[in-house]
Structures are given as structure tokens and as C-alpha cells.
Amino acid sequence: MLPTGSKETQIRESNQKVHPQPIEETMNQSQEPVDALISEIFSNISSLKSAYIQLQAAHTPYDPDKIQDADKLVIAELKNLSELKHSFRESNPKPDTISPQDSRLAAEIQEQQNLLKTYEVMVKKFQSQLQTKDSEILQLQQLIEESNQKRVRLEKKLQFRGLPAKESEESGDDNGFFSMDLTPDLFSSAVPNAYRAIHDFSKPLINMMKAARWDLDGAANSIEPAVVYAKRAHKKYAFESHICQRMFSGFQDKSFLVKSDNLTVTKEGFFQQFLTLRAMDPLDILSQNPDSIFGKFCRSKYLLVVHPKMEASFFGNLDQRNYVMGGGHPRTPFYKAFLKLAKSIWLLHRLANAFDPNVKIFQVRSGSEFSEVYMESVVKNVVLADSNQILKVGVMVMPGFWIGGSVIQSQVYISGMKSAE
């Protein structure tokens, strides 16, 4: 037997030393903070997802206040994740050797970091969109302010032409300067703008028909078959007439084919709409309120002017038409060109109803005898083959208007005439 204090005895006792706690329990205790951290990360990610969903929902419909609130919530959750990451790194420095448990935790943290980066990219994208929208809103507010300033200046000018405001109140005139100070000159200046818009929209329409290899002669004859054109190029007036007839359909009605239009709008209200819209881009207005009265007007007139067969041949599908029918307003060049036309006709209608009495529209039928009082030829320098020839209207390109006792002539193409052009 070896002595009690021998070297061999000490080694044996050292190897048989009892641990104060089981190894598994020690590992479980060290794992508890890790599990708590992972649980907190997942909880934070869940909150981040919820905030991100709120941010998406705030964009449809567009609500700046809700977007800002959701944006702050997303940023707060991202900060919490960042704090968790830094806290873990500070309390768990990188060891020399990595255990299986540490590898699993590192993999989970890396996965969450990748997810965090994805959300950070999305948040930056939405922040950029938010800044763009804020800029657009600011521009619209500036345009509205400019329009209001112009309106005030116009009111002052109109008051100088008519009775003073005090005198108007004493006379019991509820309509103020709108009933006695609006002159035909203002409306007369808007009519050529509308005609120019019809002409401008017909150009891309005809060009797209050419590109789609339409029979332009056949198409022009289908609009009005009895017209004899002096030149083949004059058949463009048939397409302008087609656009005109559909855009001015229902012009005499206050609703102008829009059932939701408020029929109780005052004359001042019509004039205010004219002043507000004339200085603004129609697409900007529609982006803010696509279902406004103006938006519904544009939608209904587009579907009326542009036939489905046209769209199918132009674009190879009806995607744009279906988008418009669904309540949208596409940003395609073709639809933008149409919106300029729609805006000019809409302004003319708003202005016509601001007068007292309302401006009246009159149209000329094909085959009617030409009258220099009520009509004007769109082709100048008309040459008659026979001095006794009676001029007949081929197509009406732009309607005429009555403003009290004044007449704005209708624009027509004369059938069977010759031209010195």
C-alpha cells in the first residue's frame, strides 16, 4: 500500500475530484441567456414585420400622416434590433474555439441580420417615395396658392370693370361680379385652346393607326361617307370630328355625363374649378384623387373616344383599357396626351356654366348649308368650281357657342370645295 501522502495518491485524488454541479446543468444555464436573446430577436422581427405592413397599407390610399407614424415605428424596431446585436457582441466576445451551440447561434444571428438588411433596404425605398410624395404635395400647394393669388387679382380687375362690391350688395345681386363682369372674351380665348387640343390628340392617334397599318381612307369614310375631300391630307378632319363629337357629347348638361357631379354647384363654384385646374397638370390632380369628378370624366371620355379595337391594334392588348376601367389613370404617353385634351374640354365646360345665362353650344350637321354667320371653314382660301355652287358642310370639326347675343363660330370642313392651300 502506498503512503497517504505519496505522489501517486495525490494524483489519484485529483483525478477523482467531484464537480460542484453536473456538466449538463452548467451548459443549460449558459444556454438560457442565448435562448432568451433569440426569443427577443424573433419577437422584435415580428414587431418589425407588423410595422412594415402598416407602412405598406398607409400608401394605399396615400396617407402622409399614417406613413410618417408607420415609418417612425419601423425605425424604432430597427434600432431595437441594432441594440440587441451590439449588446450580444459586448457580452459575448469572439472565442478562440467555436462550440456547436455557438455555431448554431451565429447562424441564427446571421439569418436575422440578412433579414434586417432586407427590411432596411425596403424602409429606405419607402422613405425615398415619401420624400417624393411630400415634394409633389408641396408643389401642388404652391400651385394652389398661386391660383388663389391669381383669382384675387382677377376679382379685383373684374370689380373695376363693373359695379363696386358695396353697390352690388345693395342691389341684392347674389351672384356678385360673376353675373355682370364675366365677358365673352374670356370664354372666346378658351375655345381655340380646346380646338388645338383636339388637333394635337388626333396626331398621335393617326400616327398609331398608320403604324398599325390601318386603312385610313376607309376609317375616314366610315366616320362620314358623303364627304368629298379636296386633298387626301384633309381626311384628318374626319378624325378630329370623331374626337370632337365624343368629347362634347352631353356638354349642355351640368353633370357632363358624370352622374356624381354636384348639380348644385354655384356659378362661382364653376369658376373656382376653372381657375384651380387650368394651372395644374391633370395627371398630378388624378394621382391625388383618381375618383374625383374630373377623374371620372377623363375615364368615361377615354373609353368613349378610343375604341377597344384601336387599343388592341395599337398595343397588342387591352391592358391599358382594363386599367382605366378599373379606376386607374396610366402614365403612358398616349394617355397623357389624352388628359391634355380632356382638361381643355373640362375647363371649357366649367367656364361655360360660370356665365349667367350659361353659354349655349350648337352643332352643325353634315350636309347643312354653309353660313358665314355661324360657321367658319377650317380650310382657308376656299375656291369654288362654280360661282353658283352652294357650299355644304362635310364634317363639323368644332362646335359653335352662344354667349348672350354673341356668337362663336363653329369650325367646319366644306365638302366638294377646292383649296388654294
Secondary structure by P-SEA (a helix, b strand, c coil): ccccccaaaaaaaaaaccccccaaaaaaaaaaaaaaaaaaaaaaaaaaaaaaaaaaaaaccccaaaaaaaaaaaaaaaaaaaaaaaaaaaaccccccccaaaaaaaaaaaaaaaaaaaaaaaaaaaaaaaaaaaaaaaaaaaaaaaaaaaaaaaaaaaaaacccaaaaaaaccccccccccccaaaaaaaaaaaaaaaaaaaaaaaaaaaaaccaaaaaaaaacccccccccccaaaaaaaaaaaaaaccccccccccccccccccaaaaaaaaaacccccaaaaaaaccccaaaaaaaaaaaaaccaaaaaaacccaaaaaaaaaccccccaaaaaaaaaaaaaaaaaaaaacccccbbbbbbccccccccccccccccccccccccbbbbbcccccbbbbcccccbbbbbbbccccccc
